[in-house]
Every structure is written in C-alpha cells, then in structure tokens.
Amino acid sequence: MKKTLIVLLIGFVMLAAALAYGAMDLYHYMHTPILEDQSSTTRMKIEPGDHFRVIVKKLQAASLVDHPLKFEITARWKGFARNLQAGEYRISHQMTPLEVLSALNKGEVMLHRVTIPEGFNIRQVAARMAAKGLADVDAFIAAATDPELAGKLNIPADTVEGYLFPDTYAFAQTVSAEKIIRTMTGQLWQHFPEKWQDRAREMKLSVHEIITLASIIEKETGAPEERKIIASVFHNRLEKNMRLETDPTVIYGIKDFDGNLTREHLKQHNPYNTYQVRGLPPGPIANPGLASIRAALYPADTEFLFFVSRRDGTHQFSETLQEHNQAVRKYQLSPRRP
C-alpha cells in the first residue's frame, strides 16, 4: 500500500513536472518571434470560408508556422481558432505566433492605396480600382449605376456620377464595390459644408445642379487659376438662357467615344448635348474636386460669355460673339507656331 502511494506520488510529480514544462514550452513558443534573425515579411491570403487547418497549412507554406500542433493549441486556448478573418495579410517573421493569431483575429489586413484624380468618371474610377485589384470593373459600374444604392446615399439621381470624391484611399482587397462607393460618397458629404448648401439655395440651384456644373468646370479647366472665370461664363450663359455649348458634355453622352469629336456629334440630340439643349445636362459628367465645386458656388464676377482654348492649357475669354470669333480665328484657325 505504501509503495503504491509512493508510486502514485512520483507519477503525480512527474505529470505535474511534464505539464509545467509543457506550459513553459508553449508560453515560450507563443512569445518567440517566428524567425528572430530575419526582418522580412510574407504576404498571404485567407479566403472566405477557409477552415482553421487550411489556414495553418497556408501559414506553414509561407514559413510562418513551424510547429502546427503548438500553433493550434495556442489558437484554441486563446479562442482565436474560430475567429480568423479573411483577407490579405503582410506578416513579419519577427512576429510571434500569438501576434500572428491576434492580427488574423482582428482582421489587420493589408491596405492598398489608390488615388482617384479630379475629373475621373465612373468608368475611369472602376478601371483604376480594378488595376489595384480592389474591384471588378463590371461589378463596380453596376453598383455605381444602381438607383437604389444612389437613393440610400442621399444622391438625387440614378447613379453616383459626380459624387465619388477624388482623393487617395486605402482599401483591403476584400472590400466590396458598394463599400468603396459608400466611402467615396461619404468623403464628398464630409467636405460639403452646410454653408455651401445655403449658398446653392441662394443661387437658386440644387446641390445636384452645383455638382453637375462643377463637373463641367472640372473638365474644361486646364489652368487652375481659370476655374472661377470659366464658372462665371457658364453662370452668365445660364442666366441669359444661352446654351452652354461645352464639348465635354457632348463627349459624355457619346457611347464608346473614340476621341474624335465631329460636327455630326454636335448635331445629335441627347440630354448631354449642350449644343442642342438649354440649361445643365441631367447630371454630372465626371467627379469634380473641391476647387471646381467652390468655383461653381463662388464664380468670378465677369461679363464673359465665351472662351476658346489658346492651345497651351489656358483660354481666351470674350464678352461678345464678335470678340469670340476673332479669338477662334487667332487661336484655332491660324497655323500653329512651332
């Protein structure tokens, strides 16, 4: 009996020692960098629906896990095993297994920076997002032209054209087209203060009309210092019920435009052909930046009704048709100087 107790005691002590050693070894494993002598990083992607052991195999293949069993015990002990989020990650070899699990649990995914310039239209934004691997072109255009989504975003139109704020963004690769659009339109509203809404009402224009006008100013402006003058021309023409006669609106209304604007295009009747219809087109033709929106709201005080390109990025402005025709002959019809 006594010998039995001694054997049991020894066994208990050995078990306790083994457990203590195992716990210490696991603690050391959890808090030891994967490769202490390397400062490199590895990119890996977790797909939606990946099972925990599939994720572990991916980590092994990327040399981020060298003891799968210890890694799994750590994950299950800390409650991470069922809560690893899909996405693209950049993991440093100097991270510990616990830090890796924490990053996957929190969804600390890689963010891809993308810059959308002023004046891009929906299709150009879609192409830029696709080039960065952030969205499928067709899926983005479908979302951007969904009247239901536009309504949810407080946009009084069937598309979000004009409301995708030009800026630099950072998105995860798993981001949806709708999330991108919500983020970009949200940025516009953040930059559109209440005093600008009051100013639009004062001008007897809706915010949608201001954004539409700003998009035309954006596409017509080559030299930034001319924005407010160009805005004044359009405001003056609108006040006199003159057609705006601006090429960018015509181009926007041409399906599959090939870059060559012809006289026949100017004769076509569609809502965006401002050579044929009076007033503003039904909606924006691009996504304007703040400077163009500000110009639409606060144009220069001029009597100009016309402008023509000087072929150097600037324009010649005129008050009368006679002056304008002289400018056209000088800058457009005369041979270009070398």
C-alpha positions in Angstrom: 0.0 0.0 0.0 2.8 2.4 1.0 4.7 1.5 -2.2 1.6 2.2 -4.2 1.2 5.6 -2.7 4.8 6.4 -3.4 4.5 5.3 -7.0 1.3 7.4 -7.4 3.0 10.4 -5.8 6.0 10.0 -8.0 3.7 9.7 -11.0 1.8 12.8 -10.0 5.0 14.8 -9.5 6.3 13.6 -12.9 2.9 14.5 -14.5 2.9 17.9 -12.9 6.5 18.5 -14.0 5.6 17.5 -17.5 2.6 19.8 -17.6 4.7 22.6 -16.1 7.4 22.0 -18.7 4.8 21.8 -21.5 3.1 25.0 -20.3 6.5 26.8 -20.1 7.4 25.5 -23.6 4.1 26.6 -25.0 4.5 30.0 -23.4 8.0 30.3 -24.8 6.7 29.3 -28.2 3.8 31.8 -28.2 6.1 34.7 -27.4 9.1 33.9 -29.5 9.4 35.5 -32.9 9.0 33.1 -35.9 12.5 33.9 -37.2 14.3 36.3 -34.9 17.2 36.8 -37.2 15.1 37.9 -40.2 13.2 41.2 -40.7 11.5 40.0 -43.9 7.7 39.9 -44.3 5.5 37.5 -46.2 2.2 38.1 -47.9 -0.6 35.5 -47.5 -4.3 35.5 -48.2 -7.1 33.9 -46.3 -10.1 33.2 -48.4 -13.7 33.5 -47.1 -14.7 30.1 -45.7 -11.1 28.8 -45.2 -11.1 26.2 -42.3 -8.6 26.7 -39.5 -6.4 23.9 -40.6 -6.4 25.2 -44.2 -5.1 28.5 -42.8 -2.4 26.7 -40.8 -1.3 24.9 -43.9 -1.0 28.3 -45.7 1.0 29.7 -42.9 3.3 26.6 -43.0 3.8 27.0 -46.7 4.7 30.7 -46.1 7.2 29.6 -43.4 5.2 31.3 -40.7 4.4 28.2 -38.7 7.0 25.6 -37.8 5.0 23.8 -35.1 1.4 23.3 -36.3 0.3 21.4 -33.1 1.6 24.2 -30.8 0.1 26.8 -33.1 -3.3 25.0 -32.9 -3.2 24.6 -29.2 -2.3 28.3 -28.8 -5.2 29.3 -31.2 -7.7 27.2 -29.4 -6.6 28.1 -25.9 -6.8 31.8 -26.7 -10.1 31.4 -28.5 -8.8 32.5 -31.9 -9.3 29.3 -33.9 -12.9 30.1 -35.0 -12.4 33.8 -35.4 -9.7 34.3 -38.1 -10.8 36.8 -40.7 -10.5 36.5 -44.4 -8.2 39.0 -46.2 -4.7 39.6 -47.5 -2.1 40.0 -44.8 1.6 41.0 -44.6 3.2 39.2 -41.7 6.6 39.9 -40.4 8.9 36.9 -39.5 9.7 38.9 -36.3 6.1 38.5 -35.1 5.4 35.9 -32.5 2.7 33.1 -33.1 0.5 34.9 -30.7 0.9 38.2 -32.6 0.1 36.4 -35.9 -3.1 34.9 -34.4 -4.1 38.3 -33.0 -3.6 40.0 -36.3 -5.6 37.4 -38.1 -8.3 37.6 -35.4 -8.6 41.4 -35.6 -8.5 41.4 -39.4 -5.4 43.6 -39.7 -5.3 43.1 -43.4 -3.1 44.8 -45.9 -4.5 48.1 -47.3 -3.9 49.1 -50.9 -3.6 52.8 -51.6 -5.4 54.2 -54.7 -5.6 57.7 -55.9 -8.6 59.0 -57.8 -7.8 62.2 -59.7 -10.3 65.1 -60.1 -12.3 64.7 -63.3 -12.5 60.9 -63.5 -15.9 59.5 -64.4 -17.4 56.3 -63.1 -15.8 54.1 -65.7 -12.4 55.6 -65.1 -12.8 55.1 -61.3 -13.8 51.5 -61.9 -10.8 50.9 -64.1 -8.4 52.4 -61.5 -9.9 50.2 -58.8 -9.6 47.1 -60.9 -6.0 48.0 -61.7 -5.3 47.9 -58.0 -7.1 44.6 -57.6 -9.8 46.2 -55.5 -12.9 45.7 -57.6 -14.2 44.1 -60.8 -14.9 46.8 -63.4 -18.4 45.5 -64.3 -19.4 44.9 -60.6 -18.2 48.5 -59.7 -20.1 50.1 -62.6 -23.2 48.0 -61.7 -23.1 49.3 -58.1 -22.3 52.9 -59.2 -25.3 52.9 -61.5 -27.8 51.3 -59.1 -30.6 53.8 -58.4 -31.4 52.0 -55.2 -27.9 52.5 -53.8 -27.8 56.1 -55.0 -31.0 56.7 -53.1 -29.6 55.2 -49.9 -26.6 57.6 -50.3 -28.9 60.7 -50.5 -28.0 61.2 -54.1 -30.9 62.6 -56.2 -30.0 60.7 -59.3 -29.9 57.1 -60.7 -26.1 56.9 -60.5 -23.4 58.2 -58.2 -21.6 60.0 -61.0 -20.2 63.3 -59.6 -20.3 62.1 -56.0 -17.2 59.9 -55.9 -14.9 62.3 -54.2 -11.4 62.5 -55.8 -8.9 61.6 -53.1 -6.3 59.0 -52.0 -7.9 56.0 -50.3 -6.7 52.8 -48.6 -8.8 49.7 -49.1 -8.4 46.0 -48.2 -8.5 43.6 -51.2 -11.7 42.0 -49.8 -13.6 45.3 -50.0 -16.9 45.3 -51.9 -17.7 47.7 -54.7 -20.6 49.1 -52.6 -18.2 49.7 -49.6 -15.8 51.7 -51.9 -18.7 53.8 -53.2 -20.1 54.4 -49.7 -16.6 55.5 -48.6 -16.1 57.9 -51.5 -19.5 59.5 -51.4 -19.2 59.8 -47.7 -16.0 61.8 -48.2 -17.8 64.2 -50.5 -20.5 64.9 -47.9 -17.9 65.4 -45.3 -16.3 68.1 -47.5 -19.5 69.8 -48.5 -20.3 72.1 -45.5 -23.8 73.4 -44.7 -22.8 76.9 -45.8 -22.3 75.5 -49.3 -25.8 74.1 -49.3 -27.1 77.5 -48.2 -25.1 79.1 -51.0 -26.6 76.8 -53.6 -30.1 77.7 -52.4 -29.1 81.4 -52.5 -28.2 80.9 -56.2 -31.5 79.1 -56.7 -29.7 75.9 -57.7 -29.9 72.4 -56.1 -26.8 70.7 -54.8 -27.1 68.3 -57.7 -27.0 71.2 -60.1 -23.9 72.6 -58.4 -22.2 69.2 -58.6 -23.2 68.9 -62.3 -21.9 72.4 -63.1 -18.7 71.7 -61.1 -18.1 68.6 -63.1 -18.2 70.6 -66.4 -15.9 73.2 -64.9 -13.5 70.4 -63.9 -13.4 69.0 -67.5 -13.0 72.5 -69.1 -10.2 73.7 -66.8 -6.6 73.4 -67.9 -5.1 76.1 -65.7 -6.3 76.1 -62.1 -6.3 79.9 -61.9 -9.1 80.0 -64.6 -11.6 77.9 -62.7 -13.7 80.7 -61.3 -13.6 82.6 -64.6 -14.8 79.5 -66.5 -17.5 79.1 -63.8 -18.6 82.7 -64.4 -19.0 82.1 -68.2 -21.4 79.2 -67.5 -23.3 81.1 -64.9 -23.7 84.1 -67.2 -24.9 81.8 -70.1 -27.4 80.1 -67.8 -28.8 83.5 -66.6 -29.2 84.5 -70.2 -30.8 81.2 -71.1 -28.0 80.5 -73.6 -26.9 77.0 -74.4 -23.7 76.1 -72.6 -22.2 74.6 -75.8 -19.4 72.7 -74.0 -17.7 69.7 -75.6 -17.1 67.6 -72.5 -20.9 67.2 -72.0 -21.3 66.1 -75.6 -18.5 63.6 -75.3 -20.0 62.2 -72.1 -23.2 61.5 -74.0 -21.5 59.5 -76.8 -21.3 55.8 -76.2 -17.9 54.3 -76.9 -16.4 57.7 -77.8 -13.2 57.2 -79.9 -11.5 60.5 -79.1 -12.6 62.3 -82.3 -15.4 64.8 -81.7 -17.1 65.7 -85.0 -19.7 68.2 -86.2 -22.1 65.3 -86.5 -21.7 64.6 -82.8 -22.7 68.2 -82.1 -25.9 67.8 -84.1 -27.0 64.6 -82.2 -29.9 65.1 -79.8 -29.4 63.6 -76.4 -29.7 65.1 -72.9 -26.0 65.7 -72.6 -25.5 67.6 -75.9 -25.4 71.2 -74.6 -25.1 72.4 -78.2 -28.7 71.2 -78.7 -30.4 71.6 -75.2 -30.5 74.6 -72.9 -29.5 74.6 -69.3 -27.5 72.0 -67.5 -27.3 68.3 -68.5 -29.3 65.9 -66.3 -26.4 65.1 -64.1 -22.6 65.3 -63.6 -20.3 64.2 -66.4 -17.3 63.5 -64.0 -16.4 63.6 -60.4 -15.2 67.1 -59.5 -12.7 68.2 -56.9 -13.3 70.8 -54.2 -11.8 73.6 -56.2 -14.3 73.1 -59.0 -17.2 72.8 -56.6 -16.1 76.0 -54.9 -15.8 77.7 -58.3 -19.4 76.7 -59.2 -20.6 78.2 -55.9 -18.4 81.3 -56.0 -17.6 82.2 -59.6 -15.6 85.3 -60.6 -17.6 88.5 -61.3 -17.3 88.9 -65.1 -19.4 89.6 -68.1 -17.7 86.9 -70.2 -19.9 84.7 -72.3 -17.4 82.8 -74.4 -14.0 81.2 -74.1 -11.7 79.4 -76.5 -8.5 77.4 -76.0 -5.2 79.1 -76.7 -3.8 75.6 -77.2 -1.4 75.9 -74.2 -3.8 74.9 -71.4 -5.3 78.4 -71.0 -8.2 80.2 -72.6 -9.1 83.5 -74.2 -12.3 84.9 -72.7 -14.7 87.2 -74.5 -17.8 89.2 -73.8 -19.2 89.4 -77.3 -19.6 86.9 -80.1 -17.5 89.2 -82.4 -14.6 89.1 -79.9 -15.0 85.3 -79.6 -14.9 84.8 -83.3 -11.8 86.8 -83.6 -10.2 84.7 -80.8 -11.3 81.5 -82.6 -9.6 82.7 -85.8 -6.5 83.6 -83.9 -6.1 80.6 -81.7 -7.9 77.8 -83.5 -7.9 78.5 -87.2 -4.5 80.0 -87.7 -1.5 77.7 -88.2 0.2 76.7 -85.0 3.6 78.2 -84.4 6.5 75.7 -83.9 
